Each structure stands twice: as C-alpha cells, then as structure tokens.
Amino acid sequence: MRQAAFRIPTPQKKIIFTKREDNSSVIYTEYNSKNSIAVDTENASLVETVKINGQDGTLSVKDSTTSVVWAMDNHLFTIQGQLSADEAIKMAEGVKFIK
C-alpha cells in the first residue's frame, strides 16, 4: 500500500483538452522546480519508470486514469486522462520546453 501526504502546488500552466464525443479530458500541467508533486498510486494496476526525452518519469494507471509525471529543464510536468499508456507517453515526448 502506497500513501503520501502532500501539498498540492499551484501550477504554472494547466491546459485541459476535452473530446466532444465522450466529454473525456486530458490534463497537461506544468510546475516550476520549487514544487514537488505526487500521484496516487495506491491500488494502481500499473506503476513503472519510463523515459521521456531521456529523463526518468513515472507512468501509472489507476482505474480509468493514466498519469505520466516527469521533470525537464527544472520544471515538473504531468499528463493525466482517460488514454492509453502509449498515448500518454507519446504526448509527454511531444512536450518541448522553450525558455
């Protein structure tokens, strides 16, 4: 059993994409490096380390929600939604940080 107590930081950017067909959403969030984030993995059907553009990230699937969390250029990023693990990883790999 995994549990964590944490403070939810205020994101620098949050973008929500919603499909009209089924009203499902994919949420992209960016945080500055001063924050830490946690994903609820208790009773998740999948939790694994993945590579996102050469950086370690965490992929988890819990109920119908897939989450991927990774760091890049002193920022933390998340993608969450009702999508496959492969789709979440492809979306994460498509994120390019522009200073």
C-alpha positions in Angstrom: 0.0 0.0 0.0 1.4 3.4 -1.0 0.2 6.6 0.5 1.6 10.0 0.6 0.6 13.3 2.3 1.5 16.3 0.2 0.6 19.9 -0.5 -0.9 20.4 -4.0 1.2 23.2 -5.6 -0.3 25.8 -7.8 0.6 25.0 -11.5 2.4 27.5 -13.7 0.3 26.2 -16.6 -2.7 23.9 -16.9 -4.3 23.0 -20.1 -7.4 20.8 -20.3 -8.3 19.1 -23.6 -11.8 17.8 -23.8 -13.2 15.4 -26.5 -16.6 16.4 -27.7 -17.7 12.9 -28.5 -17.5 11.4 -25.0 -16.6 14.5 -22.9 -13.4 12.9 -21.6 -10.4 15.1 -20.8 -6.6 15.0 -20.9 -5.0 17.4 -18.5 -1.5 18.8 -19.1 0.1 20.6 -16.1 3.5 22.3 -15.7 5.0 23.3 -12.3 8.2 25.2 -11.5 11.1 23.3 -9.9 10.4 24.6 -6.4 7.4 22.3 -6.2 7.0 18.6 -5.7 4.1 16.6 -6.9 2.7 13.2 -6.1 0.4 10.8 -8.0 -1.9 8.5 -6.1 -0.7 5.0 -7.0 -2.4 3.1 -4.2 -4.2 0.1 -5.9 -2.9 1.2 -9.3 -2.9 -1.6 -11.9 0.4 -0.3 -13.3 3.3 1.8 -11.9 6.6 1.9 -13.8 9.5 4.1 -14.6 9.6 5.4 -18.2 12.0 7.5 -20.3 10.6 10.8 -21.5 13.0 12.5 -23.8 15.9 10.9 -22.0 14.6 11.8 -18.5 13.1 9.3 -16.0 9.4 9.7 -15.5 6.7 7.7 -13.7 3.8 6.1 -15.5 0.8 4.9 -13.6 -2.7 3.6 -14.5 -5.3 3.6 -11.8 -9.0 2.8 -12.6 -9.5 4.5 -15.9 -6.9 7.3 -15.5 -3.4 7.2 -16.9 -0.8 9.6 -15.5 2.7 10.3 -16.5 5.0 12.6 -14.5 8.5 13.8 -15.4 11.0 16.6 -15.0 12.7 18.7 -17.7 14.7 21.9 -17.6 13.9 22.5 -13.9 10.2 22.1 -14.4 7.8 19.3 -13.5 5.1 18.1 -15.9 2.1 15.8 -15.7 -0.3 14.4 -18.3 -3.4 12.7 -16.9 -6.5 11.4 -18.6 -8.5 8.5 -19.9 -6.0 7.4 -22.5 -3.7 4.5 -23.1 -0.2 4.4 -21.6 1.3 4.6 -25.1 -0.8 7.7 -25.9 0.3 9.4 -22.6 4.0 8.7 -23.3 3.7 10.0 -26.8 2.1 13.2 -25.6 4.8 13.6 -23.0 7.5 13.0 -25.5 6.0 15.7 -27.7 6.4 18.4 -25.0 9.2 20.8 -25.8 10.2 23.3 -23.2 11.1 26.7 -24.7 12.9 29.1 -22.4 
